[in-house]
Amino acid sequence: MTLGTKLAWDDTVLPFQLDRSDIRGRVARLDGVLDGILKQHDYPAPVEALVAEMALLTALIGQTMKLRWKLSLQVQSKGPVRMIATDFYAPEAEGEPARIRAYASFDRDRVVQRPMDNVGEGYFAVLIDQGKGTTPYQGISPLVHETLSDAAQTYFAQSEQLPTRFELKFGRSTEAGGTEHWRAGGMMLQHMPKASPHVQEGGSGEGGLLEATDILDDEEGEDWNRANLHLDTVEEMELIGPSLPPTDLLVRLFHEERPRVFDSQPVRFGCTCSEDRVRQSLSIYSAKDIEKMTTDDGLVTADCQFCGAHYVLDPKTLGFEAETEAKGHGDA
């Protein structure tokens, strides 16, 4: 794919609803967001693909939540990719963009070419933190599928009783002039929650996990299957290419379902790390603990795993036994 200029719908999430049925959805396109995430690290290509998939899932899921602060997705694995962590920060004010950040922890010597072969036994987790004065929520589901999207679908069916479908495409594109960068596009369908969901103990999925068909009644199941058949016809270039705006794509796929769109949400790469946050995280340590962290140069250093910011701190200003107040030693 060759692109020359940034598209109006890049780095946006478009909410929609299918008025013929109780199904809502999101269309996401990520461009600069992925560049911001991936350029901070020297990931092998299979790890980049996993991080790109998680970032796209994060954009789609985060926009469905009534967030006041943060949604986090995590993959914990016994495979070569030990962890993938993403955060979605809600807009600070109406009209402002949401922010996404992500990183992966992995064993470079064990990474293999097929992305999901790097994800072993483990779990997919969703964490919702609405900020100060609230109790964070966490839900998990096992990693027993072929893609991270499958794991997310299982999470929603199992933990939330919400039939959910993701269709994601991502990869490197080439701009005019030969510059390569990552692009991603995807769509999420989700059956609207019932007033009183019927909770089942076991389902028809692998290991007894719930599937969409285990949750819906006959009429709902017919609506769900019809919408999914429409989504099955989507092509890669329709999700990530430059020629079809998301609104036109929805009409092409779901014109019989009477799609209704809402205001799109811009998203950007953004990190919340700061010197103050580093100091706060170190405030629980004693002077002896801080001494163990001090380098031969007499400094304490910290690096942000998400954005690569580097902080250099005076150990005398750290911990609950700090001798002096901080005077701007940090260097991001």
C-alpha positions as CSV (number, residue, x, y, z in Angstrom):
1,M,0.0,0.0,0.0
2,T,1.3,3.4,-1.0
3,L,0.1,6.6,0.7
4,G,1.1,10.2,0.3
5,T,-0.7,12.2,2.9
6,K,-2.4,11.7,6.2
7,L,-6.1,10.9,5.9
8,A,-8.9,12.7,7.7
9,W,-10.0,9.5,9.4
10,D,-6.6,8.4,10.5
11,D,-6.2,8.0,14.3
12,T,-9.9,8.1,14.9
13,V,-12.6,5.8,16.4
14,L,-16.1,6.1,14.9
15,P,-19.0,4.8,17.0
16,F,-22.1,3.4,15.2
17,Q,-25.2,1.5,15.9
18,L,-27.2,-0.9,13.7
19,D,-30.8,0.2,14.2
20,R,-32.3,-3.0,12.9
21,S,-30.9,-4.9,15.8
22,D,-29.4,-4.3,19.3
23,I,-25.8,-4.1,18.0
24,R,-23.4,-1.3,18.4
25,G,-19.9,-1.0,16.9
26,R,-16.8,0.9,16.4
27,V,-14.5,1.5,13.4
28,A,-10.9,2.5,14.2
29,R,-8.0,3.6,12.1
30,L,-4.5,4.0,13.6
31,D,-1.6,5.6,11.9
32,G,0.4,8.2,13.9
33,V,-0.6,6.4,17.1
34,L,1.2,3.2,16.1
35,D,4.2,5.2,14.9
36,G,4.3,6.9,18.3
37,I,4.1,3.5,20.1
38,L,6.5,1.5,18.0
39,K,9.3,4.0,17.3
40,Q,10.1,4.1,21.0
41,H,11.4,0.5,20.8
42,D,13.4,-1.9,18.7
43,Y,10.8,-4.7,18.5
44,P,11.2,-7.7,16.2
45,A,8.5,-7.7,13.5
46,P,6.4,-10.4,15.2
47,V,6.4,-8.5,18.4
48,E,5.5,-5.3,16.6
49,A,2.5,-7.1,15.1
50,L,1.3,-8.2,18.5
51,V,1.7,-4.7,20.0
52,A,-0.2,-3.3,16.9
53,E,-3.0,-5.7,17.4
54,M,-3.3,-4.9,21.1
55,A,-3.2,-1.1,20.4
56,L,-6.0,-1.5,18.0
57,L,-8.1,-3.6,20.4
58,T,-7.4,-0.9,23.1
59,A,-8.7,1.9,20.8
60,L,-11.9,0.0,20.0
61,I,-12.6,-1.2,23.5
62,G,-11.6,2.0,25.2
63,Q,-14.1,4.0,23.2
64,T,-17.0,1.8,24.3
65,M,-16.3,2.4,28.0
66,K,-17.8,5.3,30.0
67,L,-14.3,6.2,31.2
68,R,-13.4,9.0,33.5
69,W,-9.7,7.9,33.5
70,K,-8.1,4.8,32.2
71,L,-8.7,1.4,30.6
72,S,-5.7,-1.0,30.5
73,L,-5.4,-4.3,28.5
74,Q,-2.7,-6.8,29.4
75,V,-1.5,-10.1,28.1
76,Q,0.6,-12.2,30.5
77,S,2.2,-15.2,28.9
78,K,4.8,-18.0,29.5
79,G,5.9,-17.7,25.9
80,P,8.7,-15.6,24.4
81,V,6.5,-12.5,24.7
82,R,6.0,-12.4,28.5
83,M,3.8,-9.3,28.6
84,I,2.0,-6.8,26.5
85,A,0.5,-3.8,28.3
86,T,-1.6,-1.0,26.9
87,D,-3.4,2.0,28.4
88,F,-6.3,4.1,27.0
89,Y,-6.7,7.5,28.7
90,A,-10.1,9.1,28.4
91,P,-10.2,12.7,26.9
92,E,-9.5,15.3,29.6
93,A,-12.2,17.5,28.1
94,E,-14.9,17.3,25.4
95,G,-13.4,17.5,22.0
96,E,-9.9,16.6,23.1
97,P,-8.3,13.3,21.9
98,A,-8.0,10.1,23.9
99,R,-4.4,8.9,24.5
100,I,-3.0,5.4,24.0
101,R,0.3,3.9,25.0
102,A,1.7,0.4,24.8
103,Y,4.8,-1.8,25.3
104,A,5.9,-5.4,25.3
105,S,8.3,-7.4,27.4
106,F,9.9,-10.3,25.6
107,D,12.9,-12.7,25.3
108,R,14.5,-11.7,22.1
109,D,16.4,-14.9,21.7
110,R,13.2,-17.0,21.7
111,V,11.1,-14.9,19.4
112,V,9.8,-16.8,16.3
113,Q,8.3,-15.6,13.1
114,R,4.6,-16.3,13.6
115,P,3.4,-13.7,16.1
116,M,1.0,-15.8,18.1
117,D,3.6,-18.6,18.5
118,N,5.3,-16.1,20.8
119,V,2.3,-16.1,23.2
120,G,2.2,-19.1,25.4
121,E,-0.1,-20.2,28.2
122,G,-1.4,-17.2,30.1
123,Y,-4.3,-14.8,30.3
124,F,-5.9,-11.7,28.7
125,A,-6.8,-9.1,31.3
126,V,-9.0,-5.9,31.2
127,L,-8.5,-3.4,34.0
128,I,-10.7,-0.3,34.4
129,D,-9.6,2.5,36.7
130,Q,-12.0,5.4,37.1
131,G,-9.5,7.4,39.2
132,K,-9.1,8.6,42.7
133,G,-11.7,7.5,45.2
134,T,-12.8,4.5,43.1
135,T,-12.0,0.7,43.2
136,P,-10.3,-0.5,40.0
137,Y,-12.1,-3.4,38.2
138,Q,-10.2,-6.4,36.7
139,G,-11.4,-9.2,34.6
140,I,-9.4,-12.0,32.9
141,S,-9.8,-14.8,30.4
142,P,-7.4,-17.5,29.3
143,L,-5.2,-17.3,26.2
144,V,-6.6,-20.3,24.3
145,H,-7.1,-18.9,20.8
146,E,-5.3,-18.2,17.5
147,T,-5.3,-14.4,17.9
148,L,-5.4,-11.7,20.6
149,S,-8.7,-10.6,19.1
150,D,-10.1,-14.1,19.8
151,A,-9.0,-13.7,23.5
152,A,-10.7,-10.4,23.7
153,Q,-13.9,-11.8,22.3
154,T,-13.8,-14.6,24.8
155,Y,-13.3,-12.1,27.6
156,F,-16.5,-10.2,26.7
157,A,-18.5,-13.4,26.3
158,Q,-17.2,-15.0,29.5
159,S,-16.8,-12.1,31.9
160,E,-19.3,-9.6,30.6
161,Q,-21.9,-11.8,28.9
162,L,-21.6,-9.5,25.8
163,P,-21.3,-11.2,22.4
164,T,-18.4,-9.3,20.7
165,R,-16.7,-9.6,17.3
166,F,-13.4,-8.0,16.2
167,E,-12.1,-7.8,12.6
168,L,-8.6,-6.3,12.5
169,K,-6.1,-5.6,9.8
170,F,-2.6,-4.2,10.4
171,G,0.8,-4.0,8.7
172,R,3.5,-1.8,7.2
173,S,2.5,0.7,4.5
174,T,4.8,2.6,2.2
175,E,4.4,6.3,1.6
176,A,5.3,8.1,-1.6
177,G,9.1,8.4,-1.4
178,G,9.5,4.9,0.1
179,T,9.0,5.6,3.9
180,E,7.5,2.7,5.7
181,H,5.3,2.9,8.8
182,W,2.6,0.8,10.5
183,R,-1.1,1.3,9.8
184,A,-4.0,-0.5,11.4
185,G,-7.7,-0.6,10.9
186,G,-10.5,-2.6,12.6
187,M,-14.1,-3.0,13.4
188,M,-15.8,-4.1,16.5
189,L,-19.4,-5.4,16.8
190,Q,-21.0,-5.9,20.2
191,H,-24.5,-6.9,21.1
192,M,-26.1,-4.4,23.5
193,P,-26.2,-5.6,27.1
194,K,-29.4,-7.1,28.3
195,A,-31.3,-5.7,31.4
196,S,-30.9,-9.1,33.2
197,P,-28.3,-11.2,31.5
198,H,-28.6,-15.0,31.9
199,V,-25.3,-16.2,33.4
200,Q,-24.2,-19.6,32.3
201,E,-21.6,-21.8,34.0
202,G,-20.3,-23.4,30.8
203,G,-20.4,-22.8,27.1
204,S,-19.6,-24.3,23.7
205,G,-16.2,-22.8,23.3
206,E,-12.8,-24.4,24.0
207,G,-12.6,-25.6,27.6
208,G,-16.2,-24.8,28.2
209,L,-15.8,-21.1,27.6
210,L,-18.8,-19.1,26.5
211,E,-19.5,-18.2,22.8
212,A,-21.9,-15.6,21.4
213,T,-24.4,-18.3,20.5
214,D,-24.5,-19.4,24.2
215,I,-25.8,-16.0,25.3
216,L,-28.3,-14.9,22.7
217,D,-31.9,-16.2,22.1
218,D,-33.1,-17.2,18.7
219,E,-34.1,-13.8,17.4
220,E,-31.0,-12.1,18.8
221,G,-28.9,-14.9,17.4
222,E,-30.3,-14.4,14.0
223,D,-29.6,-10.6,14.1
224,W,-26.0,-11.3,15.4
225,N,-25.3,-13.9,12.7
226,R,-26.6,-11.7,10.0
227,A,-24.4,-8.7,11.1
228,N,-21.4,-11.0,11.3
229,L,-22.0,-12.4,7.8
230,H,-21.9,-8.8,6.5
231,L,-18.7,-8.2,8.4
232,D,-17.1,-11.3,6.9
233,T,-17.2,-9.6,3.5
234,V,-14.9,-6.8,4.6
235,E,-11.6,-6.6,2.7
236,E,-8.2,-5.6,4.1
237,M,-7.9,-2.4,2.0
238,E,-11.4,-1.3,3.1
239,L,-10.1,-1.3,6.7
240,I,-6.7,0.3,6.3
241,G,-6.6,1.7,2.7
242,P,-6.9,5.4,1.7
243,S,-9.9,5.2,-0.6
244,L,-12.9,4.3,1.6
245,P,-14.0,6.5,4.6
246,P,-15.4,4.6,7.6
247,T,-18.9,6.0,7.0
248,D,-18.9,4.7,3.4
249,L,-17.6,1.4,4.6
250,L,-20.5,1.1,7.1
251,V,-23.0,1.8,4.3
252,R,-21.3,-0.8,2.1
253,L,-21.4,-3.5,4.8
254,F,-24.6,-2.8,6.7
255,H,-27.0,-0.8,4.6
256,E,-29.7,-3.4,5.3
257,E,-29.1,-3.0,9.0
258,R,-29.7,0.8,9.0
259,P,-26.3,2.0,10.4
260,R,-26.3,5.2,12.4
261,V,-23.1,7.0,13.2
262,F,-22.1,9.3,16.0
263,D,-19.2,11.7,16.5
264,S,-15.8,10.3,15.9
265,Q,-13.2,10.2,18.7
266,P,-9.6,11.3,17.9
267,V,-6.9,9.3,19.5
268,R,-3.2,10.1,19.9
269,F,-0.1,8.5,21.3
270,G,0.5,9.8,24.8
271,C,2.3,8.9,27.9
272,T,1.6,10.0,31.5
273,C,5.0,9.5,32.9
274,S,6.7,12.3,34.8
275,E,9.4,13.0,37.3
276,D,6.8,13.5,40.0
277,R,5.3,10.1,39.3
278,V,8.8,8.4,39.5
279,R,9.4,10.1,42.8
280,Q,6.0,9.0,44.0
281,S,6.7,5.4,43.1
282,L,10.0,5.5,45.0
283,S,8.5,7.2,48.1
284,I,7.8,3.9,49.7
285,Y,11.5,3.0,49.9
286,S,13.9,3.6,52.8
287,A,17.3,5.3,52.4
288,K,19.0,1.9,52.5
289,D,16.8,0.7,49.6
290,I,17.5,3.9,47.6
291,E,21.2,3.3,48.2
292,K,20.9,-0.1,46.5
293,M,19.4,1.6,43.5
294,T,22.1,4.3,43.3
295,T,24.7,4.0,40.4
296,D,28.4,4.4,40.7
297,D,27.9,8.0,39.6
298,G,25.8,8.7,42.7
299,L,22.5,9.0,40.9
300,V,19.3,7.0,40.6
301,T,18.0,6.6,37.1
302,A,14.6,5.4,35.8
303,D,13.3,4.7,32.3
304,C,9.7,4.7,31.2
305,Q,8.9,1.4,29.5
306,F,6.1,3.0,27.4
307,C,7.8,6.1,25.9
308,G,11.5,5.7,26.7
309,A,11.8,8.9,28.8
310,H,14.9,8.8,31.0
311,Y,15.0,10.3,34.5
312,V,18.1,11.1,36.5
313,L,17.4,11.7,40.2
314,D,19.4,12.7,43.3
315,P,19.1,9.8,45.8
316,K,19.1,12.3,48.7
317,T,15.7,13.6,47.5
318,L,14.1,10.1,47.2
319,G,12.2,7.8,49.5
320,F,10.4,8.4,52.8
321,E,13.7,9.3,54.5
322,A,14.7,11.9,51.9
323,E,17.3,14.4,53.2
324,T,16.5,17.3,50.9
325,E,13.8,18.4,48.6
326,A,13.9,17.8,44.9
327,K,15.4,20.7,42.8
328,G,14.7,19.6,39.2
329,H,17.3,16.8,38.8
330,G,15.0,14.8,36.5
331,D,15.8,14.7,32.8
332,A,13.1,13.3,30.5
